[in-house]
Amino acid sequence: MPEFDDAVLKCFLENQEQLFPEGRVCEDLDEARDFLEENFAIVVNSVEEVMEYFEEEGLDLEGLDADSILEADEVFEVGDGRYIIIEG
């Protein structure tokens, strides 16, 4: 099971409306951790790893640049070069 540090948890907690515009699903860091674990979230260390993830998942990236991929609702920029990807 992945370990999510406070920076990752705070990022998701503060930006969860990006994925759930209808309202918050988590109210604190523990709930954020539970949500990320239950939804098979991963943390990657670069834009390149985000692109690799989507390629491995079979997404056709032709014609898409990194900025387009990073705008996906399920991709969250932590702010320290890492990204959260919500899988489930």
C-alpha positions as CSV (number, residue, x, y, z in Angstrom):
1,M,0.0,0.0,0.0
2,P,1.5,3.4,-1.0
3,E,2.4,5.9,1.7
4,F,1.1,9.4,1.1
5,D,3.0,12.1,2.9
6,D,1.4,15.3,4.2
7,A,2.2,17.4,1.1
8,V,0.3,14.8,-1.1
9,L,-2.6,14.6,1.3
10,K,-2.9,18.4,1.7
11,C,-2.7,18.8,-2.1
12,F,-5.6,16.5,-2.7
13,L,-7.6,17.9,0.3
14,E,-7.2,21.4,-1.0
15,N,-7.9,20.6,-4.7
16,Q,-10.4,17.8,-4.5
17,E,-13.1,19.9,-6.2
18,Q,-11.1,19.5,-9.4
19,L,-12.2,15.9,-9.5
20,F,-15.5,16.4,-7.6
21,P,-17.0,19.7,-8.6
22,E,-20.3,18.8,-6.8
23,G,-18.6,19.0,-3.5
24,R,-15.9,17.8,-1.1
25,V,-15.5,14.1,-0.4
26,C,-12.8,14.5,2.3
27,E,-12.7,16.8,5.3
28,D,-9.3,16.1,6.8
29,L,-6.0,14.4,6.1
30,D,-7.1,11.0,7.4
31,E,-10.1,11.0,5.0
32,A,-7.9,12.1,2.2
33,R,-5.5,9.2,2.9
34,D,-8.4,6.8,2.9
35,F,-9.8,8.1,-0.3
36,L,-6.4,8.0,-2.1
37,E,-5.8,4.4,-0.9
38,E,-9.3,3.2,-1.8
39,N,-9.0,4.7,-5.3
40,F,-5.6,3.3,-6.1
41,A,-3.9,6.7,-6.4
42,I,-0.3,6.9,-7.3
43,V,2.3,9.6,-6.9
44,V,4.8,10.1,-9.6
45,N,7.9,12.3,-9.6
46,S,7.7,14.1,-12.9
47,V,5.7,15.2,-15.9
48,E,7.4,12.4,-17.9
49,E,6.2,9.8,-15.4
50,V,2.6,11.2,-15.8
51,M,2.9,10.7,-19.5
52,E,4.4,7.2,-19.1
53,Y,1.5,6.2,-16.8
54,F,-1.2,7.2,-19.3
55,E,0.7,5.5,-22.1
56,E,0.9,2.3,-20.1
57,E,-2.8,2.6,-19.4
58,G,-3.4,2.6,-23.1
59,L,-4.5,6.2,-23.5
60,D,-3.8,7.5,-27.0
61,L,-1.6,10.6,-26.4
62,E,-1.1,11.4,-30.0
63,G,-1.6,15.2,-30.5
64,L,-1.7,15.8,-26.8
65,D,1.1,17.7,-25.1
66,A,2.1,17.5,-21.4
67,D,0.0,20.6,-20.5
68,S,-3.1,18.9,-21.9
69,I,-2.4,15.7,-19.9
70,L,-1.7,17.7,-16.7
71,E,-5.1,19.4,-17.0
72,A,-6.9,16.0,-16.7
73,D,-9.3,16.0,-13.7
74,E,-7.5,13.0,-12.2
75,V,-4.0,14.6,-12.2
76,F,-3.0,16.8,-9.3
77,E,0.2,18.8,-9.1
78,V,1.6,18.5,-5.6
79,G,3.9,21.6,-6.1
80,D,7.2,20.0,-5.5
81,G,7.6,18.3,-8.9
82,R,5.4,15.4,-8.0
83,Y,1.9,14.6,-9.3
84,I,-1.0,12.5,-7.9
85,I,-2.9,10.4,-10.3
86,I,-6.3,9.0,-9.2
87,E,-6.6,5.6,-10.8
88,G,-10.0,4.4,-9.6
